[in-house]
Amino acid sequence: MRGEFERFTSLLFDSLWETTMKTSRPYSLPAQLSRNIRRVLDYWDRLKRGGNTIPFWDDVNISALPDLSARLMLVDVFVKPERFRFNMVGEQLVERFGESPTGKFADQVELHGILEFFRSQCSATVEASEPTFYRHHRSQGSGDPEEFSRLLLPMWGDGHIGMLLGAIDWR
């Protein structure tokens, strides 16, 4: 009887491990996205050339999304060591963050509010070579900032992912 129980629990654990570890990634895209986040993702998809899975960074044009440009950012990606520098940050993002991080590396800025968990999401985006998503839920009665969602999209350049296109949406 004990052998059957051990075999059952082993199969159950293996199945749960495989389901959890192989199908879920940190910062996975949810099935439903806000209208603004969806528009940025669709724009990024349209930038892809031929059969490429990632667009080139020099194809992005923030002015193609004029009504969203104040909520967009471009982040330079450096490798060995991996670092992320704010290249362009929209004015509404600067206002929400409280200061302009433009021109600074993410590890030189105290990341809070709309930029919480930013470095880890950047790393996940580069490692996965695919879009990532983060959603902050306000806790009832807490002093947390409002709910927001952040999308980071990888872009190819100079032989590696050289830039991230980011969008933040809030309620």
Secondary structure, 3 states (H helix, E strand, C coil): CHHHHHHHHHHHHHHHHHHHHHHCCCCCCCCCCCHHHHHHHHHHHHCCCCCCCCCEHHHCCHHHCCCCHHHEEEEEEECCCCEEEEEEECHHHHHHHCCCCCCCEHHHCCCCHHHCCHHHHHHHHHHHCCCEEEEECCCCCCCCCCCEEEEEEEEEECCEEEEEEEEEEEC
